[in-house]
Amino acid sequence: MSFSPLIRQLIDAFRILPGVGQKTAQRMALQLLERDRSGGQRLAQALSQAMDGIGYCRSCRSLSEEEICHLCSDLRRDESLLCIVQGPMDVYAVEQTGYRGRYFVLKGHLSPLDGLGPETIGIPELLGRINQGAFREIILATNPTVEGEATAHYIAQILADQELLISRLAHGMPLGGELEMVDGGTLSHALAGRRPIQV
Amino acid sequence: MSFSPLIRQLIDAFRILPGVGQKTAQRMALQLLERDRSGGQRLAQALSQAMDGIGYCRSCRSLSEEEICHLCSDLRRDESLLCIVQGPMDVYAVEQTGYRGRYFVLKGHLSPLDGLGPETIGIPELLGRINQGAFREIILATNPTVEGEATAHYIAQILADQELLISRLAHGMPLGGELEMVDGGTLSHALAGRRPIQV
């Protein structure tokens, strides 16, 4: 191996990033060293500040450097809607749609075989949050996977005795998709959930 | 935009990496924050150490944290061979081939229109290095592009009056290539440079 120890250490460190293998890590390290040292320093500082400074919002449990994140402390948002997602990344995805209610972030999904029970993923905190607020509707936006569906079903059950509208993201054809490429399950949902066209 | 300031800063910082756009940068930032904070800290430290600590070898001018890099200070290497390349990345590429002579790294290639003359790319230092050593052969391993060829030609000319064997990397078919896919120029070189087969 012909890299010097510091370069080798940098290449190894880059490999922890998702989708980065040996060749990409080499290119990243050498490009920064040759062309953008100040950018590299900025990245080092941003990383260090973020890893140290970012915790979890006490209200929605999303990633935030404040005790209460900027989404939760924004008073203009709709206090009657609560959207439940599986992770912080999902908050940003839902936020792109223009949704302006509240969020609650679970720590993943239920998976009893892996030891992930209601306590581990944050169901007690979710119930606390719901009792604290004045929600009218709870939107279950867990992933449309077996585990995500099971998690949504579990939450719907424990909330059944409360006076809340509980909804789930619609299943159906993705925009721009082709009928022949869509799996049977999705197409069944799309057919069963068909909507009258208003002309 | 719904990311908190520290996360946004981290995402922006990741975008300086080659091949990393907005979506990839988001995924990198959130994955480190959610799953591998210690890895993120290691990356921050490795970056900071590398950007501060790595300079250029005084002998071959490749990237190195030592004044003389480990390739130049290795006494077992062939002192009679000098391989001239356009950048540090090329040293690692040539090193993979099993070459065990010396290196000299230019700062890119000659490009008079861009103001890159012999002084800018390090020709005076190259001549100093050649006079200092006891080389028998100089291998011109600049890229097989118009600028790389011009740079190789220029160096060959100024070394013409010295008693040195000056060679250039062979052109020809890449291994695993297909005849019909190779460009005409490469095929011409491959034909002109054909070699007798020893049976």
Interface residues (C-beta under 8 A of the other chain):
Chain A: S2 F3 S4 P5 L6 I7 Q9 L10 D12 A13 F14 I16 L17 P18 G19 T24 Q26 R27 M28 A29 L30 Q31 L32 L33 E34 D36 R37 G39 G40 Q41 R42 L43 A44 Q45 A46 L47 S48 Q49 A50 M51 D52 G53 I54 L63 S64 E65 E66 C69 H70 L71 G87 P88 M89 V91 Y92 E95
Chain B: S2 F3 S4 P5 L6 I7 Q9 L10 D12 A13 F14 I16 L17 P18 G19 T24 Q26 R27 M28 A29 L30 Q31 L32 L33 E34 D36 R37 G39 G40 Q41 R42 L43 A44 Q45 A46 L47 S48 Q49 A50 M51 D52 G53 I54 L63 S64 E65 E66 C69 H70 L71 G87 P88 M89 V91 Y92 E95
